[in-house]
Amino acid sequence: MATKMKYHQYTENGKLYMACKKNCGNYEVVGDNTISTTCWKCVMQIVGLPKAPVQKVSTGRPAGWHFMNEFVDKDGNVFHKGVEQPKLKGTLKPTKVVAKKKTKRRTKEEILIARQAEKKAALKKAVKKQKDFLNHKFGD
């Protein structure tokens, strides 16, 4: 029965440190049953740097243009439901798209003020209803 070789290790402050198996000289914190370890530097050399995510290139067309029944871009290209119609190129004027007005998000303070106003209005209505009941005025 062959036993696997354990790499150089030492204990400090209750943590077990073991040398990297690639002989780079780095020590890593490991568990008690660990036989060998590879440090992060050696892993990076093996795997390589991660590739930067590819940024989407803007086409200059508005959001949802491919859902429109008919869309004409600034170059005169005509699209019906996102499918280009080369025969119609240059025959129509570019589509004017009106951007939606974005609603401003309310702050917590504005929400609390609005809630307080609703409660005050409901309380006022309840008091008026009680006064009308005492004065024998019913909403017929």
C-alpha positions in Angstrom: 0.0 0.0 0.0 1.6 3.2 -1.2 1.2 6.3 1.0 1.1 9.7 -0.7 3.8 12.2 0.1 2.9 15.1 2.4 4.5 18.4 1.6 6.3 20.6 4.1 3.9 21.9 6.8 3.9 23.7 10.1 1.3 24.9 12.6 1.0 28.5 13.8 -1.8 29.9 16.1 -3.8 26.6 15.7 -3.8 26.8 11.9 -2.0 24.3 9.7 0.1 25.7 6.8 1.4 23.6 3.9 3.9 24.4 1.1 2.6 24.7 -2.4 3.3 21.5 -4.4 4.7 23.6 -7.4 7.7 24.6 -5.2 7.0 28.3 -5.5 7.6 28.8 -1.8 4.1 30.0 -0.8 2.3 28.5 2.2 -1.4 28.1 2.4 -3.8 27.4 5.3 -5.1 23.9 4.9 -7.2 21.3 6.8 -5.9 18.4 8.9 -6.4 15.7 6.2 -4.8 17.7 3.3 -2.1 15.8 1.4 -1.0 18.7 -1.0 -2.1 22.1 -2.0 -1.6 24.6 -4.9 -1.4 28.3 -4.1 -3.4 30.9 -5.9 -0.4 32.2 -7.8 0.3 28.8 -9.4 -3.4 28.4 -10.1 -3.4 31.7 -11.9 -0.4 30.6 -14.0 -2.2 27.4 -14.9 -5.6 28.9 -15.7 -4.6 32.3 -16.9 -6.2 35.7 -16.4 -9.9 35.8 -16.8 -11.1 37.5 -20.0 -12.8 40.9 -19.7 -16.5 40.8 -20.4 -17.3 42.0 -23.9 -19.3 45.2 -23.9 -22.4 45.4 -26.1 -21.9 47.9 -28.9 -24.9 50.2 -29.3 -26.6 50.1 -32.7 -28.1 53.6 -32.2 -31.6 52.2 -32.4 -34.1 52.7 -29.5 -35.1 50.0 -27.1 -37.7 47.7 -28.5 -37.3 48.8 -32.1 -37.5 45.2 -33.3 -41.0 44.9 -31.8 -42.4 47.8 -33.8 -44.5 47.0 -36.8 -42.4 49.3 -38.9 -39.1 51.0 -38.0 -36.9 53.1 -40.2 -33.4 53.9 -38.9 -31.4 57.1 -39.6 -29.6 55.4 -42.6 -33.0 54.7 -44.3 -33.0 50.9 -43.5 -36.6 49.7 -43.2 -37.6 47.0 -40.7 -40.9 45.2 -40.3 -41.1 43.6 -36.8 -37.3 43.6 -36.7 -36.8 42.0 -40.1 -34.9 44.2 -42.6 -36.7 45.0 -45.9 -33.9 45.8 -48.4 -36.3 46.7 -51.2 -37.8 49.6 -49.2 -34.4 51.1 -48.2 -34.5 54.9 -48.5 -38.2 55.1 -49.4 -39.5 56.2 -45.9 -38.5 58.9 -43.4 -36.7 57.8 -40.2 -39.0 56.9 -37.4 -39.2 59.5 -34.6 -39.2 57.7 -31.2 -40.5 59.6 -28.1 -38.8 58.5 -25.0 -41.0 57.7 -22.0 -40.8 60.2 -19.1 -39.2 58.4 -16.1 -41.1 58.7 -12.8 -39.1 60.1 -9.9 -38.6 57.6 -7.1 -40.0 58.9 -3.8 -37.8 59.1 -0.8 -38.7 57.4 2.5 -39.6 60.7 4.0 -42.0 61.5 1.1 -43.6 58.1 1.5 -44.1 58.7 5.3 -45.6 62.1 4.7 -48.1 60.7 2.1 -49.0 57.9 4.5 -49.6 60.4 7.3 -51.8 62.5 5.0 -53.9 59.5 4.1 -54.4 58.5 7.8 -55.3 62.1 8.6 -57.9 62.2 5.8 -59.4 58.8 6.9 -59.6 60.0 10.5 -61.3 63.3 9.5 -63.8 61.3 7.4 -64.6 59.0 10.4 -65.1 62.0 12.8 -67.4 63.6 10.3 -69.4 60.4 9.9 -69.8 60.2 13.7 -70.9 63.8 13.9 -73.5 63.3 11.2 -74.8 60.2 13.1 -75.1 62.2 16.3 -76.9 65.0 14.4 -79.2 62.5 12.8 -77.9 63.2 9.3 -77.8 60.0 7.3 -76.3 59.7 3.8 -79.4 58.7 1.9 
